[in-house]
Amino acid sequence: DWELRAMKPVLSMAGSLKRSDRGTDEDLLLIRALRQSSIPKLVGKDIALFNALIEDLFPSVAVPDSNSGALQEAVEAHLEKLNYTVVPTLVEKIIQLLETLKVRHGVGLVGAPGTGKSVAQEILSAALADLSEREPQYRRVVRKVLNPKAISIGRLYGEYNEVSAEWTDGLVPAIVREM
């Protein structure tokens, strides 16, 4: 998705990276921003294709692997604490979830049951809570979880009562207002 609307998060992320690391080459920052905002949305074979496109666009730029340092350590520690196996791809996806949340308002985690969607959210929230106490660039996350399939659309979003002519808020507006 290379429409103008899709480019805004990339440019926002590139600007954020530039402000935090003024000495780094702009091509390198742009590649990092493209990777951080695009790779979490891709699957398997598409990642290799995306990386090949980046290499074609920026042939003379060698991009070192990004190091998430304290965040990666906190994620791995919480996985171990909850007796999960520390799988590098899961750790990477959890870090990608945070990077995506930094530039997008709405994020959907999609996958088959048992693939780690809920675990990723839980671990990221716990890791950020720990890091927020030690490192100022991290903030605690407040999560509100609901199952939209367990209730009606009206109860989820709200509904208008034709008889009484009154609007009743659903769970989503109530949670948004609370937050």
N, C-alpha and C positions, 0 to 999 in steps of 0.2 A: 504494500500500500504506500505509494509515493505521491499521494495527493498533497496539496498544500496543508490541509488539516492534519495530516499524518506527520508532516515535517516539523510542526511546532514543538512537540515534545523533544525531538532530536535537537533542535536549536536551543531550546530552554536548557536541556541537559548540557549541551556544549558550552553555553554561557556560564552555567554553574561550575563546570569543570575549569573553565578559563579563569573565573574569579578565584577559585580555590588554589589554582596552580599556575600562576602568571608566567612562569619561566618555561613551561612546556610548549613545544611546537604546536601550532594550531591544527595542522593536519592530523597529528597524533590525537589531539583532543576531539576532533571531529570523528575520527575512526572509533574512539572509545564511546562517544555518544551514540553513534550509529549502532554499534554492537550492543550497548546496554539497553537501548530502547527497542531494538529489533529482534535480537536473538531469543529473548523470553517468549516471543510470540511464534517462533518457528519450531518445527519438529525435525528430528533425525536428519534425513538427506538434505533438507532445505538449509540447514546450518552450514553444511559444507559448501553448498552453492552460494550462499550469502558471503561466506569468507572468501570464496574465489572472486566474487564480484568486487569486494573491498580491495583485494590484492590487485585486481585489474584497474580500479579507480586510483589507487595510491600505490603504484609499483615500487617507489623508492623509499617507502616508509616502513621501517621495521617496528612492529607493535609488540612490546613486551606483555606477557600475561599480567592481568591486573591482580593485585594482591589485596584481599579484603581484610587481612590482618585480624584485628580484634573481633570483628563481626564473625568471621569464619571460625575463630576459636570458640566464641560464645555459642554459636550454632552447634558446633560439634560437641561441646560440653553438655548442652541441653539434650541433644540426641542420646548421648551416653547415659545421662542422668535418668532418662525415661526408658532406658533399656532398648533403644532402637540401634540398629546397625548403622554406623556412620558410612554412608554411601556417597562418594564424591559427587555424583550427578544430583542427588537430592540436596546436598549442601549448596551446590551451584544454583539449583532452582530456587532455593530459599533466598539466597542473596539476590538473584534476579527478581524475585518478587518484591523485595525492598526497593530495588532500583526502578522497577516499573511503578510502584506506588509513589515514588518521588515526583514523577512527571505526569501521572494520569489520575483523574478523579475516580473513575470507575474501573475496577479490575475484576475480571472473571477468571476463576481457576476451573479449567475444563479437563476432564479425564474420566476414565473408567473408575468404578468403585475400587478402593484399596490401592490407589496409585500414589497416595501421599498428599492430597490437596489439604485436608484438615490438619495433618501433621505439620505441613509447611507453615500454615498460619500460626499454629500453636507454638512451634519452635521459634519462629521469627519474633513473635510477641514476647516470649520469655527471654530470648537473647537481647532484645532491645531494652527490656526492663532492667536486666542486669547491667548492660552497658551504659544506660542513662545515669546510673549512680556513679560511674567512674569517668565517663568521657562526655564532654558537653555537646559534641556533634550528634549524639544519639538521643532520641526521646522515647519515653514510654508510650506504648500503644494501648489504646482501649478498644477492645473488640466486643461487638454485639453480634451474636450468632442466632440465626433463626432459619427454620426450614420452610421455604415458601410452598412446598408441596403439601405441607401439613394443614394449611388453612386456605380459606377461600380468597379469591382476588380482592373482594371488598374488604375483608379483614386485614389483608396484607397492605393494601395501598389506601384504603378508605372508600367510602361509598355515600351516595346521595339517597336519602330515603324519600321516595315519591309521596308517601302519605303525609309525613310530618314536615316535608320540605327542609330537612336538616341534613347537614353534612356531618359524617362521623369519620374521624381520622382512623387510619389503619396503623399497623405496627411500624411500617417504614417511616411515615411522617413523624410518629411519636419518637422513634429512635433518633432520627435526624434532629428534631427539636431538642431532645435531651443532650445530644452531643454538642 
